[in-house]
Amino acid sequence: MSLFAAIIGVLAIFPPVPLPFIPVPVVAQTLGIMLAGGILGAKRAGLSVLLFVFLIAVGVPLLTGGRGGLGVLVGPTGGYVLSWPIAAWVIGYLTEKNIHSLAYWKLVLITILGGSLIINIVGVTYLSILSNLPWGPTALSALAFLPGDVLKALIASAAIMKINQIYPLIGEKKRVTY
C-alpha cells in the first residue's frame, strides 16, 4: 500500500498542464489512482490513497509542482485530491467484482468511471461551491480533462491487466504463513 502512495507521489514529477479556463491543471497523478484501484483492490487502494492525502494534509509536498499542506485541500484543486481515495476504492471494488471475467474494455470502463467520472464530479462540485460559480459551466470546463483521462485509463488498464496476470493481488487465495 505504501508503494502505491509513493508511486502517486513520483507521478508528480511530470509537470502539470495548465488550462486557461479552469484553475485546475491536468496531472499524471490520477494514473496512479487508477493503478492503485485496479491492482490493490478496494480496501487496500482506498487506504493507500487516503495515506497519500493525509501526507499532503500534513504538508509533505507530494503534489505536482511540489505542493502540499491543508491550503491545497481547501483551494480550487482540493475537491479533486479529496476524491482520490473514493475513486481508488470504486475502481478497486468494481475490479474485484469482475476479476474472473475482466476484459480489457471492461477495465477501461471501470477506470474511466472511477478515475474520471467520480474525480470530476466531486472536483467540479467542490470548485463550484468554493468559487461560487454555477455547476453547469464549471462541469463543462472540466470536459477538457476527458482526453487525458481516457489516455490514462487506457495505459492503466493495460498495466493492470498485465500485473494481475503475473502477480494477482485481487482475488488471490489467502496464504497462511508461520
N, C-alpha and C positions, 0 to 999 in steps of 0.2 A: 504494500500500500504506500509506503514512504517512497518507493521507487517512482511511482506514478506522480506523486506530489512533486518530486524532483524533475521528472520529465516535463511536466506542465511548466515548471519554473524555467527550465532550459529553453523551452519554446519561446520565452520572452526575448531571446537573443535576436530573433527575427524582428526587424523594425516594423512599427505599426504603419498601416496605410491610412492616412487621414482622409476623411471625406469632408468636402466643403460645406455640406448642408446638414450635418449632424455631428455633435461633439463627441462621438464615439468612433474610434478607429477600427479598421479591420485588423485582427490579430491572429497569429498562428496558434495561440494557446487553446482555442476551442478544439483544435485537432487532438490535443492531449486529453480533453474531457471525453471526446468520443472514444479514444483508445482505452481510457480507464474503464468506461462503462462496458465496452464490448469484451474486454479481456478479464477484468476482475469480477464482474457481476455486480448486482445492485448494491448489496450491503458494503462490500469492500470498496467499490468505486465511490459510493456516496461518502463514506468515511474518509477515504483518501483525499477527495477534493474538499471536503469540509476541513481537513487538516490544512490544506493549501490556503483556503480562505482565512482560517484562523491565523496562519503565519503572516498573511497580508495585513490582517487587522492589527496585529501587534507591531507592525512596522517593518517587517522584512521586505525588501524591495524586489519582489518576485514577479511583478507585472511588467509588461512591455514598457520600455522607457525607464526602467529602474524605479517604478513607483510602488509604494506600499503605505500602510497606515490607514487609520479609520477615515481620514479625509477622502481617500479613494472610494471607500464603500458608501459614503454619503454624497459623493459627487455624481456627475452625469453617467459615468460608467458603472456605478455601484450596483444597479439592478442586474446588469449583465453578469458581473462577477458573482453576486449573491445567488444567481440562478444556476451556477455551475454545478454545485452538489446535487441539486434536483435533477438536472439534465443527465449527469453521470448515472444517478440512481435509475432514472427512467430507461436509459439505454441499456444498462445492466439488467434490469428487470425484464425488458422485452427480449433481450438476447437470451437470457436464461429460459424464458418460456418457449422459445423457438429453437433452442440449441440442437435438437435432434433432427430438425428439418430446416436448418439455416442455410438458405441460398444467398448468394452474393447480393442479388437485387433486394431481397428481404432485409438484409443487414444495412444496405444503403438507405432504405426507407426508415429503418429504426434509427440510424444515426442522424438522418435529416430531421426526423420528428423530435428526438431528444436534443440533438446538438444544434439545431437551428430554430425550429418552431418554438420550443419551450424557452430557450435562452432569449429569443427575440420578443416573445410575448411578455415575459417578466421584465426584460430590459426596457422595452418600449413603454410599458405601463409605468415603471419606476421613473423613467426620464420624463414622461408626460406629466406625472404628478409633481416631480421635483421642479421642472421648468415652467409649470403652469401653462402647458401647451395642450391643444386638443389631441386626443389619442389617434384619430384617423390620419392626419397629416404626419404625425410622428411615426406611425407604423408604415406609412407609405415611404418615408425617407429610409426606413430600415430595410426596405426591399433591396437596397444596394448591397447588403451583406449576402444576399442569396447566391450569386455566382461563386463567391469564395467558400461559402458554407457547403455548397454542393461538391465543389472540388475537394474540400477537406473530408467530406463524407465518403467520397469515392476512394480516397487514399486510406482513410481509417478503416473502411470496410475490407479492403484488400489485405491490410496488415492484420486486422482482427481474424479474418478467415485463416490466414497462414499460421499465425501464432496459436490459435485454438486447435489447429490440426497437429502442430508439433508439441505444444505444451498446454493442454487444456486446463484452465483453472475453473471454468464454469462447467458444471455437470460432472466433475471428477468424483471418483469414489473417495470417500474419506479414508485416509490411511491411518492406522494406529501405529505409533512408534513408541518404543520403550527405551 
